Amino acid sequence: MALEHHSNHKMRFDQQVDNSLNYVLPFIEKTVEIKSGTRILEIGCGEGGVLKPFIDRNCACTGVDLDKIRIDLAHNFLQNEIDSNKATFLLKNVYDDDFQTKYKNYFDLIILKDVIEHIPNQNDFIPYLKILLKDKGQIFFGFPPWYMPFGGHQQVAHKKWTSKLPYYHILPMPIYKAILKLAGENEDKINELVEIKECGITIERFERIAKASGFNIINKQWFLINPIYKFKFGLKPRKQFWLFGAIPFLRNFLTTCAYYTIQKH
């Protein structure tokens, strides 16, 4: 049974704005000076809620997404900002030659909030982002580590128990698909969840890719309770306990959200 914000677009937008204003932007500001004219790209921008607090700080914001419906929503919710040239939202693939040519070494900051776990070939994608960054440019990542209770995004499943059952996404693929079919999930939803399973990323794997791609990890914060859960489940955000965070692999099972900023060498 999908949560209300999955179908209520304005609710989801407002939650994105609140989460970005109170958690994402303050985390980024620890290592990036956010000022008028700061050039920011959000990949997988959806409705644009994450960018709204940055737009309000007079940053030069560009959002891209491959979902036309969500780009259309961004134009609806942020039409005034677009008309005043404070923001641009594009139905675009960042791999396209024209995008790379226009924005080569252009951005001070790239944001990927709840996106990297949906992108295939992360070993190629993360180093590619260096092309779009200025020297000393930084990238923010926020993502759910794969082994956490709902790392498979099963909360978007249609059936009540498949959307609320934790950890079963880490079962072998044939068993996972069999459970979804047995529960009565339709083929489109099963394919969506299978794609997420194929792209899931752990804390350790993310750090390995970032370092191998020529980035320095300059800040990180893990959460025992994801800040967005105050909207989804009524839970108070809580940072990860130092003891759990100090134990590799185990921390993936108990960390519901990881924030990182990385920087080009």
N, C-alpha and C positions, 0 to 999 in steps of 0.2 A: 504494500500500500504506500505509494509515493507520498512524500510530505507535501503540504499545501504549497510551499514556495516553489516546488517544481512546476506547478501549473499556474500560479499567480505571479505574473511577470513583474508587476509593480512592487509586490511584496519582496520578491527576490532582489530587485534593483535597490530598494531601500535598505535591505539587509547588507548588500554589498557595500553601499555607501558607508553605513555605520561601522562595519568591520574594517574597511579600509581606513577610515578616519581615526579609529581608536586603536588599531593594532598594526596594520600594514604600513601606513605612512610613518608612525613613530619609530617602527623598527628600521625602516629604510633611512630615516633621518639620522640615525646613529652613524652612518657612514657616507651618506650623500647629502650635499647641501641642496635642499629643495627651495628654489627661488623662482622669481619671474623669469620666464624664458628657458627654464630647464627643459631639455628635449626628452620626452618620455614616449616609449612605445610599449603598449600592452598587447601581447600575443594571446589570442583566445579571450578577447575583451568582453564577449557576450553583450549584455545590455549597457555596459559602460559604467556601472556603479563603482567599480574599483578606482577608475580614473577620476571620478567626480571630485574628491577632495584635492587632487592634484590640479585639476582644472581651476578650482576655486582659489588656488595659490598662484594662478596665472602662469602655470607651466604650459609649454607647447606640447599638447598631447595627441598622439595618434593611436587609435585602436584598430586592430585587425581581427577578423574572425572568418571562419569558413561556413558559418551558419547564417544564411540570409535573413531568417526570421529574427534572429537576435540582433543583427546589425540594424534591421529595420526598427526594432524596439529602441536601440540606442539613439537613432535619429528622432524617434518620438519623444523619449524622455529628456534628451539633451539638445533639442532643436535650437534653443536660444544660444547655447554655448557654441554650437556649430555655426550658426548664422553670424556670430560675432568673431569667428575665426579663432576661437580658443581651443577647438578640438576638431579632429577629423576621424571618421569611422569608415573603414574600408572592408568590403567583402573581398578578401585578398589572401593569397598564400605567400608567406614571406620568402619562399624559395623562388618565386617568379623572378625572371631576369630583370624586368623593369623595376620591381620593388628594390631589388638588391642594388641596381644602378643608382636609383634616386636617393636611397638612404644609406649608402656605403659610408661607414665611419661617421654617422650622423647623430646617434642618440647618446645622451648622457646616462640614461637608465632604461633598461628593459624590464618589464614586469611579466611574470608568468604565475598567476594565482590559480591554483587547482587546475593546472593545464598539463604540466610535464608528464603526469601519470596517464595522459591520454595520447601522447605523441609516440609513434613508433620510431625505431632506429635512433634512440636517444644518444648513442655513441657518435652519430654523425650530426645530429641536430644541435646539441649543446656547443660543440666547437664552431659550427656554422654561425652562431650568433655573434662571434667576434667581428665578423664582417660589418655588422650593423652598428657596432659600438665605436665611440670615440676612444682615443687613448685614455686609459684610466677609467673608462666607462664601467658601470656595474650592472649586474643582473640580480633581480630579486626572484626567488623561487619560494612558493608556499605550496606544500603538497602533503597528502596523507601517506606515510610509509606503508608499503604493501601489506605487511603482516599485521597491521593494526586491525581492531575488530571489524571495521567496515571499510577496509582498504580496497575492496572490490566494488565499492559504490553500490552494493546490493540494496541500499535504501531506495534506489530508484526502481526496483522491481515492482511489478503490479500487485502481486499477491502478498497478503498480510504477513505470513510467516517467513517467506523468502526475503522480504524487505527488512525484517527485524532480527533475523538470525545472524549472530556474529561469527566471524572466522571461517565459515564454510567455503569462502572463496579461495582459500589456500589449499583446498583438496586438489588432487590430480584432475586435470581438465575433463577426462571422460566422466568422472564421478560428479564433478561440478555441473556439467551440462545435463547429466541424467537427473540430478536433483531439480534443476530449473524446469526441465520438461515434465517431470512427475508433478511438480507444483502447479503446472498449467500456464507457465509463462509463454507468451507468444514468440514466434521465431525472431521477430525484429528485436525484442527485448533480450532474448538469449544471445543473439549476435552482438548486441551492444555490450553486454556484460562480459562476453568472451573476449572482445577487443580490449576492454579495460584490463582483464586478467593478463593478456599478452603484453601489456605495456606497463604493468605495475612496477614501481621502483622502490628500493629500500634505501635507508639512510646511507649504508655503507657503499652501495652501488652508485648512488648519486655523487658521493664525495670522490670516489675513484674516477668517475667520468669527468667531473669538474677539474680535478687536478691534471688528469691526462690530456685535457683539452686546452691547457695553457692558462688556467684561471687560478687565482688565489682565493681561498675561502676566507673572507674577512669578518664575517659575523654569522652567528647561527643561534637559533632558539627553538627548542622542542617543547611541545605542549602535551601534558597529560590529558587535558580537556581542550579541544580545539575552540578558539574564540567564537567561531560561527555556531557552535553547539548551543550557545545561549538562545539562539533563535530556533534551531532545529529541535532541541530537546529540553530547553529551559535549564541548562546546566551552566554553572559559573565557570568561566575560563580559568584554567590553572596551568602554570608552567610545570614541566616535567621535574620530578624529584631528581636531585643530583645522583643518587645511588643508581636508579634505573637508567639514567642517561649515561652512566659510566660503563655500563655492561653492553658491549657490542652484541648485535643480533637480538638479544632479549628486548632491548629498548624499542625495536620495531613493533613488537607485540603490544606495547604499552604506551606508545607515543601516537596520538591521533593526528598530529599536525607538526610539520617541520618548516621553519622559516630559515632561509639562507640569503646572504648577499655574497656574490662572487665578483671578482674584478680581473680584467685583463692584466697579464703581466706587463 
